[in-house]
């Protein structure tokens, strides 16, 4: 049975490993500061957070559907570390704990049995709180409910604990400037005798409206000089056809016509032709294009490799060189008739059935070629699984406006030859991207390039938004 703690209370820990977890309705991060008797870290290595998930005796364990937890191996904590402080930080720094239900911090043993529970009440305007601490007292380990809100900001919190901060993160890019809609064209019946849009001298009006009208009509208020003879030499008749060829002036009925049909590139992706794979000639896919997963001769592919890549942002981060600029994560989500049945991602490198394998997490995007690779054994995918969707999500919340050269490519694992590639053209204001999917049609596997943006920082946030990509 768990023990409920109030602020300031403590309790003994009689186990070798504990797990600190948080329940909170808002999006947040959990981190740990390992401090000595003076309340400071020994070095930046004693700060465990999303981009440095491992420290001495402490590990951040991701949770695809919620907030990560902290696993503390008490025997592995260095002897000069007296306290491990667990810190909750809201993702939205402009928000505060007063806008949601009070967070709950729990301390469990390695088997998942809850030992202590602390409801952190009394928080109002804070967006950061030191929830609790695991600490030594006369050679024994204890836990204390802290509940100390922090108003100075995340960088100020870690700086006060001795963590070096190089500079503040860059502000997000401004939203794109909206393009003003074109002004409606006034029908000819309401056009004034001398339309301002033309910006032409009044005396030129007769030359625009061929056949010629009698010289100097009173409606145009033309100067008397033009009523005393033929048209001045500055406007010779030889130039008249040039004016009359301009459809904006002589084809006034076009003002009332319907707007032109949208260009071909804006047609729905589903209308693009399906392409076939040819040995030695990789297909460059466009958004929405489909490929039958058969090689020349009609032989079906059995083992495929989905490589995903990107280039990092070249700038300083909040915690200097040890902080990766961009951490994108590839995931494969398996669906059976619209229902999510399994996920393969950095926290579960192999699907439960073994048909999909993640080859490891890349935290930076550095290096050439694929940054993360997913292997799919199409013969082992269970019969009830109809679709496998490949996503890339930004763990730290960078948008794809800040990422360059994002791509996915299909490789034949048996020959290691590239079969198809899809490259994103331009950035988008999304933290996640649905790159492609493989799906069954009448027992045959096909691939479709998607390239649609979503707001998701991990697979758990992406999953509820993928329903619209399941239709063929």
N, C-alpha and C positions, 0 to 999 in steps of 0.2 A: 504494500500500500504506500502511495506517495505521501510526502509531507508537504503541506502548504506553508510557504515562508512569507513573512511580511518584511517590509523594507527594513534593512539593518540586521535581520535575524540570520543565524548561521546554523550549519549542521555538519556532522562528520561524514566522511567518505571512506567506506570500508572496502572499496573495490579498486582494482588496478587501472581500469580504463573507464572514462566517463564520456558521454556525448551530450553536448549542450545544443539544444534546438529552440526554435522560436515559432510561435504561432501569431500571425498578424494578418489582418485583412488587406493591408497595403503592400505594395512592392517594396522590398528592403533587402539590405545585405547584412550578413553577420561577419564580423572580423574579430581578431584576438590580438591583444597586446601583452607580451611577456615581459614583465618588469621586475627589477631587483628591489632591494629594500629602500632605495631612494625614489621609487616610483617611475623610473626611467627604463627604457629598453637598453640593452648593451650595444646593439647595432640595429640597422634596418632589417636584418634577418629575423629579429624577434617580433616583427609585425606580420601577421598572417591575414591575408585578405584575398579577394577574388583573383588578383593577378599574381599573387605569391601564395599559393594555397597550402604550402608546407613550411613549417618552422620546427624548431627543436621540441619534439614531443607533442606537437599540435598539428592537426591536419584539417583543412576545410573540405567537407564532403558535399558535393553538389546535389541538389534536389531538383530534378527537371520540372516538377509541378509546384515548387514553392521556394522557400528560403533555405539556403545551404545550412548545414550544421557543422559544429566543431567537435572533432574527436580528440580527446586529450589522453595521451598515454602517460600516466603520472610518473611511472618509473623512468620515462624518457625525457622528462623536463629537467634541464640542467640544475645543479645544486644551488647555484647562485640566483636562480629565478624564484621569487617568492610568491608571485601572483600571476595568474592568467586571467586577464579581464576580457569579458565577452561584450562586444559593442554592436548595437543595432543602429543602422543608418538608413533612413528612408531614401529610396531612389530619387524621388522628387524633392530636392532641397528647399523648394518654395512651399512645400506642404509641412504639416506638423502632426504629432501624435494626438493632438486634441481633436482632429477631424475624424478619427476612427476609434474603434473599440480598443481598450487597453491591450497592449501586447502581453503575451504569456511566454515566459522563459521556463524551460524544463531541463533537468539534469537526469540522464538515464544511465544505466549500466550498458555494457557491451551487448547484452542480449535484448535491449530495448525496454527493460523494466524501468518505469519512471520512479526515481528516488525522491526528487524535490520538484515543486512547481511554484512559480512566483508570478503573480499577476502584477504587472508594473503599472499601477494606477497613479494618478496625480500629475500626469504629464499634460501639458497644454501647448505651448508655443514651440517646444523643442522638436527638432528633426533627427537628433542623435541622442542615444542614451547608453550609458554603461549599465548593462542589464544586471550582471552578476559577476562574481569572481571566484575562481578556484584557487585556494591559497594554502600555504604551509603554516602550521603552528606547532612548535615544539616537535618537529619531525613527523607530524601527522598531517593529512590533507583534509581540508574542509571546504564548504561552499558557503558564500555569503550573498544575500539579496542586496544589491546596491541601488539600482533605480535612479542613478544620477543623470539628469538631463544635461545636455551640453549645448550651449547657444553660440559658441564661437565658430562653428563650421568644422567640417571633417578635417581639413588641412590643419586647422588650429588644434584640434584634439590630438592628432598624432604628433604634431610638433611639440606640444606640451609634454608628451611622453618620450621625447627624444628622437623621434623619427625625422630624418632629413627630408625636406620638401624642396625640390628645385624651383618649380614655378607652378602657377595655377593652370588648370586645363583651359584650352581655348574655348571661347563661347561657341555655341552652335551656329551654323551658318544661317543668315537671315532667310526668311521665306522668299520664294521667287516673286518678283514684282508682277502683279496681275496685268495682263495685256488688255487695254481698253477695247471694247467692241467697236467696230466701225460705225460711223454715223449713218443712219438710214438715208437713202437717196430720195429726195423729194420728187414726186411725180411731175411730169412736164407741165401739167395744167396749173401748178402753183408756182412755177419758176418765174422769178422777176425778169423783166425785159433784159437786164444786164446781170447775168448770174455772177455773184462774187467769186464762186469757185473757179471760174475761167480766168479771172484776173486779166482779161484782154481789154484793149481800148474799145469804147462803144462803136467806133467806126468799123470794126472788123466783123460785126454781127452779120451783115449781108453775106460775107464770104463763107460763113460757117453753115448757113442754111440754104444751100443750093437746092433747087434752082434759084438764081438770083432774084432778089426782091427789088422793087423799085428803089432807086436811090433816095437816101435821106428820109426814111419814114418818120413821121412825127413822134411815134411811140418811143423811138430810141433817143430822142433829143440830141441828134447829132449836130455838130457845128455847121454853120452855113457854108463853110469852105468846101465841104464834101458834096454840096448840092449844086455846085457850079461847074460841072463838067464830068469827064470820065474819072474812073478810080485813079487816085494818085499812083505814080510809078513805083512807090515803095511797096505796093501790093499788086504786082502784075498778074494778069489772068493766068499766066503759066503756073503759078503756085496754087491755084485753086484746087486742083485734084488732091494735093497733099492734105489740105484741110478736110476735104470731103471724105477722105478714106478713114478718118478717125471715127470708129463706131460710137464713141461716147457722145458725139455731137449729132451725127446724122441718123443713128439708129435708136432713137429715143424709146421705142417700144421695149428695148431690152431692160429698161428700168423696172418694168413690171414682171419680168420673168422670174421664175423660181431660182433660188441659189443653185450653183453648179453642184453636181454630184461629188461626194468626197473622193479624194485621190485613192488609187488602188492600195497604197501602203496602209491605209486606215481600215481596210476590210477586216472582218473578224479572222483571227488566226486559223479557225477551223476550216476555212476555205482554201488554205494553202495545200498544194498537192503533196501527197505522201511520197517519200523518196526511198530508194533502196540502197543498201550498202554494197560498195564495190571495193574489192581488195586493192590496197595501195592508193586509194583515192578517198581520203577522209571527206566527209560531208560537212560543209559549213552551214549549220542550221540557223534559221531565223525564228523569231518568236512564234510559238504555236505550231511549228512544223513537226511532222510525225515521221518516224522511221520504223520500218519493219525489221525486227531483230533476226534477220536472215542474211547470210553471206551469199556470195555468188554460188550458183548451183542449187540454191534453195535449202542449204544446210542451216538449221536453226542454231543460234548461239546458245551455249549452256552456261558459261562462266563469263560474267562481264565485270568490268571495273569502272566505277564512276569517280573520276578525279575532279576535285574542285580546287580552284586557286584564286589568289588575289594578291595585290601588292599593298604593303603597309604604308601608313602615313609617316612621312619623314619630319617629325617634330618632337620636341621634348614633351614628356608626360608629367603628370602631377608628382610622381615620385622618382623622377630622374631616369637614368638609363635602364634601371632594372624594371621599369614599368613598360610593358609592351604597348605600342600605340594602338593597335587594332587586334582584337582577338575574335576572329570569326570561327564558328563551329559548324561542321557538316553533320547532318543527321539524315537518317532514313526512317520513314514512318510507314508501317505496313497496315493496310486496310483490307477488311473483308466486307464487301457489300456496304460500304459507307461507315463501318465501325472500326475504330482504331484498335488493333489487336497487339501491336508490339512496336517498340522504338529501339533503334540502334543509334547510339550517340556516344560522346566522350565518357559518360557515366556508366554505360552498358555497351561494351565494345562488340558484343555478339548478340544477335537476336536470340530469343528463347529457343527457336527451332534450329538455329545454326546456319540459316541460309544467307544471312547478311552479316558482314564483319566490318567493323571500323578499324582502320590500321593505325590509329593514334591521333592524339590532339596536337594541333599546331597553334601556339599561342600568339604568333606574330605575323605570319604570312611571309617571313623572310625566305629567300632562296628561290631558285628557278623551278619550273614544273609544278606538279600538283602539290598543294599544301596539305590537303587531307584527302584520303582515299577510302571509298566504300567498295567492298567486294560483294557481289551478289551471285550466288549459285542458283540459277533459274530452275534447275532440276529439283532443288531441295526446298524451294518456296512451297509451303503447304497449299494444297488444292483450293482451300477456302480463301486464300489471300488473292485478291484481284488487282491490287494497285500498291506500288511502292513509290512514295513521293520523297524526293531529295530536296532538302532545304539547307540554306546557310543563314545562320543567325549571328548577331553581333552581341557577344556576352557583356561588353561594357557599355552598350547603347550607342556606339557610333552608327551614323547612317551611311548608306551606300553612296551618298554624295561625297563622303570622305574616303572612299575606297576606289582604287583604280584597277583596271584589268581583271575584273571578276569574270570567271569562266567556269564552265563544267564541260567535261569531255568523256566520251564513251570509249572504252578500250576493250579489245578482245583479250581476255586474260590468258588464253591458251597460246596466243602468238605475240602478245604484248604490243599489238598494233592498234593505232588510233583509228576509230571508225567514224566518229562524228564529234563535232565541237560546237558549243554555243557560247558566245561571248556577249556580255552585257554592254550595250552601247550607252554611255553616259550614266551619271549617278542618279539615284532616286532618294527621296526623303523618307526612307524606311530603314528599320533596324533589322529586318529579315527579308529573305528572298526565297521564293519557291522557284528552284532552278529547273527541275525536270521531273518526269515520272516515267516508270515502266509499268505497263498494265496489260492484262490479258484481253484478247478479243477472239472468241471462238477457239480458245485453247492456244492461241499464238500470242507471243509477247511482242509488244511494240514500245517504242520510246517516243516521248513528246517533249520538246523544249517549251518551257513555260515563261520564266523570267518575270514573274509578278511579285510586287512588293507587299510585305505585311509588316505589322508592328509586333515584333517578338524578339526577345533576347536569348531564348533557349527553346528547345523542342517542346517543352511543356506549354509554353505560351503560343507556339505556332499551331499545335494540334487542333484547337477549336476553330481555327480559321481556314482549314484546308478542305472543308466539305465541298466548296464550289469547284475544286480541281479534280473531283472524283468522276465526274461525267466524262464520257468518251467523246 
